[in-house]
């Protein structure tokens, strides 16, 4: 799916009804197409919606190194999940007369998060947040799901998803051999963890 289908539009219309700020979560394993779906939804909905990815809460590389988790970047305990939860709480509480809420963004060309890169205006009706662990109930993530009005699980054929990941890692500087090793050692275990949360989502979107 590259554009919202009738089933998705019906759910979006329901979220936008009533006037209150709503938060939509897109969850799925690495390489499933969460960012692609988010971008498609944002383009279709227009200025009423804003994207705030979970990836902005990656721990900085220097902190991952201090913790000895550099080789596991992307695992649940390599994010500031408490900071992400605090941001979601601010976004739920933000009213029409409140100031802009600024959120961080992960920049792949830097492999680092950048603070204050995303401005969420008070009149924004729908915030779309996408990430791996929105339905995870361990490592401090259990508080996320209750702050989201709806969560969609984004799915894709595993072989295609893994090839996408290899291309992504290669594009951002790893050799093909290193890219495949990272997918096997890091992305695939994370994908299995995320897949176990699928039943908790309210809707599933197939991206093949």
Secondary structure as the mmCIF struct_conf table of DSSP 4:
data_model
#
loop_
_struct_conf.conf_type_id
_struct_conf.id
_struct_conf.beg_label_comp_id
_struct_conf.beg_label_asym_id
_struct_conf.beg_label_seq_id
_struct_conf.end_label_comp_id
_struct_conf.end_label_asym_id
_struct_conf.end_label_seq_id
BEND BEND1 UNK A 3 UNK A 3
HELX_RH_AL_P HELX_RH_AL_P1 UNK A 6 UNK A 16
TURN_TY1_P TURN_TY1_P1 UNK A 17 UNK A 18
BEND BEND2 UNK A 19 UNK A 20
STRN STRN1 UNK A 22 UNK A 27
BEND BEND3 UNK A 29 UNK A 29
TURN_TY1_P TURN_TY1_P2 UNK A 30 UNK A 31
BEND BEND4 UNK A 32 UNK A 33
HELX_RH_AL_P HELX_RH_AL_P2 UNK A 34 UNK A 45
HELX_RH_3T_P HELX_RH_3T_P1 UNK A 46 UNK A 48
STRN STRN2 UNK A 49 UNK A 51
HELX_RH_3T_P HELX_RH_3T_P2 UNK A 54 UNK A 57
STRN STRN3 UNK A 58 UNK A 58
HELX_LH_PP_P HELX_LH_PP_P1 UNK A 59 UNK A 60
HELX_RH_AL_P HELX_RH_AL_P3 UNK A 61 UNK A 67
TURN_TY1_P TURN_TY1_P3 UNK A 68 UNK A 68
HELX_RH_3T_P HELX_RH_3T_P3 UNK A 70 UNK A 72
TURN_TY1_P TURN_TY1_P4 UNK A 73 UNK A 74
BEND BEND5 UNK A 75 UNK A 75
HELX_RH_3T_P HELX_RH_3T_P4 UNK A 76 UNK A 78
STRN STRN4 UNK A 79 UNK A 79
HELX_RH_AL_P HELX_RH_AL_P4 UNK A 81 UNK A 93
TURN_TY1_P TURN_TY1_P5 UNK A 96 UNK A 97
BEND BEND6 UNK A 98 UNK A 98
HELX_LH_PP_P HELX_LH_PP_P2 UNK A 99 UNK A 100
STRN STRN5 UNK A 101 UNK A 107
TURN_TY1_P TURN_TY1_P6 UNK A 108 UNK A 111
STRN STRN6 UNK A 112 UNK A 120
TURN_TY1_P TURN_TY1_P7 UNK A 122 UNK A 123
STRN STRN7 UNK A 126 UNK A 131
BEND BEND7 UNK A 132 UNK A 132
TURN_TY1_P TURN_TY1_P8 UNK A 134 UNK A 135
BEND BEND8 UNK A 138 UNK A 138
TURN_TY1_P TURN_TY1_P9 UNK A 139 UNK A 140
TURN_TY1_P TURN_TY1_P10 UNK A 142 UNK A 143
BEND BEND9 UNK A 144 UNK A 144
HELX_RH_3T_P HELX_RH_3T_P5 UNK A 145 UNK A 147
BEND BEND10 UNK A 149 UNK A 149
STRN STRN8 UNK A 150 UNK A 155
HELX_RH_AL_P HELX_RH_AL_P5 UNK A 158 UNK A 171
TURN_TY1_P TURN_TY1_P11 UNK A 172 UNK A 173
HELX_RH_AL_P HELX_RH_AL_P6 UNK A 176 UNK A 182
HELX_RH_PI_P HELX_RH_PI_P1 UNK A 183 UNK A 187
HELX_RH_AL_P HELX_RH_AL_P7 UNK A 188 UNK A 195
TURN_TY1_P TURN_TY1_P12 UNK A 196 UNK A 197
HELX_RH_3T_P HELX_RH_3T_P6 UNK A 198 UNK A 200
BEND BEND11 UNK A 202 UNK A 202
STRN STRN9 UNK A 203 UNK A 206
#
